[in-house]
C-alpha cells in the first residue's frame, strides 16, 4: 500500500500556513476539515484571494490510498525526525496550484463584525 498525501502551502494576504493533507487538493473542499487550514480561514475577516500550492507525494509501494489524519501525523513525525525523508523516501507525483476567493460575508451571510456578537 502506498500513501497518497500532499505538502501544501496556503497563502491569504500576509498570512501563510504549511501543512500535510491526505490526497491531492484541487479545490477548497479538499482542504476543509484540516485544522491548520480551518484555523487560517477562521481569522480572515474580509474578502481575500487565497492561493494554494501543493506537491503531491506517494510513500510506499503498491496500490495508492489517501493518507488518513493518523497517517499524516506519522508522516509529519518522520519528516521532523529526518529532514531528507520526503526527497529520499517519497515519490513526487505532481504540483497543483489554485486560487479561490474567501468571503466570510458570503459564507456566513452576514458581516464579520456581526458574527462575533
C-alpha positions in Angstrom: 0.0 0.0 0.0 1.3 3.5 -0.9 0.1 6.5 1.0 -1.0 9.5 -1.1 -0.5 12.9 0.5 0.4 16.5 -0.3 2.6 19.1 1.2 0.6 22.3 0.9 1.3 26.0 1.3 -1.8 28.2 1.7 -1.3 32.0 1.4 -4.0 34.5 2.3 -2.8 38.1 2.2 0.1 38.3 4.6 -0.7 35.0 6.3 0.7 31.7 5.3 0.4 28.1 6.6 2.2 24.9 5.6 0.6 21.6 6.2 0.3 18.0 5.0 -3.1 16.6 3.9 -4.3 13.3 2.6 -4.8 13.0 -1.1 -4.3 15.8 -3.7 -6.2 19.0 -3.0 -7.6 20.6 -6.2 -10.2 22.9 -4.6 -11.3 24.5 -1.3 -13.4 21.5 -0.3 -10.3 19.2 -0.4 -8.7 21.3 2.4 -11.7 21.9 4.6 -11.5 19.9 7.8 -7.7 20.0 8.1 -7.2 22.0 11.3 -4.3 24.2 10.2 -6.3 25.3 7.1 -9.5 25.8 9.0 -7.6 27.9 11.6 -6.2 30.2 8.9 -9.6 30.7 7.3 -11.4 31.4 10.6 -9.4 34.6 11.1 -9.9 36.1 7.7 -12.3 38.9 8.2 -12.7 40.3 4.7 -12.9 39.1 1.2 -9.5 37.7 0.4 -7.9 35.8 -2.5 -6.3 32.6 -1.2 -3.6 30.8 -3.1 -2.8 27.1 -2.7 0.4 25.4 -3.8 0.6 21.6 -3.3 3.2 19.0 -4.0 1.6 15.5 -4.2 3.7 12.5 -3.0 3.4 8.7 -2.6 5.0 6.9 0.3 5.4 3.2 -0.1 4.6 0.8 -2.9 1.5 -0.9 -4.3 -2.0 0.4 -4.6 -2.3 4.1 -3.5 -4.6 5.1 -0.8 -5.4 8.6 0.5 -3.5 9.1 3.8 -5.7 9.3 6.9 -5.2 12.1 9.5 -3.4 9.5 11.7 -1.0 8.6 8.8 -0.4 12.3 8.1 0.6 12.6 11.8 3.1 9.7 11.3 4.5 11.2 8.1 4.9 14.6 9.8 6.9 13.0 12.6 9.1 11.1 10.1 9.8 14.4 8.3 10.5 16.1 11.6 13.0 13.4 12.6 14.6 13.1 9.2 14.9 16.3 7.1 15.6 14.2 3.9 12.6 11.9 4.4 10.4 13.5 1.8 13.0 13.6 -1.0 14.6 10.2 -0.2 11.6 8.1 0.7 8.7 9.5 -1.2 7.9 9.9 -4.9 6.8 13.3 -6.1 3.7 12.9 -8.4 2.7 16.4 -9.4 2.3 20.0 -8.4 -1.1 21.6 -8.1 -1.8 25.3 -7.8 -5.2 27.0 -7.5 -6.8 30.1 -6.0 -10.2 30.9 -4.6 -11.8 33.9 -3.0 -12.7 33.6 0.6 -15.6 35.8 1.6 -16.8 35.5 5.2 -19.9 37.6 4.4 -20.9 35.3 1.6 -20.2 32.1 3.5 -21.9 33.2 6.7 -24.5 35.6 5.1 -23.6 38.4 7.5 -20.8 40.9 8.0 -17.9 39.6 10.0 -18.4 42.0 12.9 -21.9 40.7 13.4 -20.7 37.1 13.6 -18.7 38.0 16.7 -21.7 39.4 18.6 
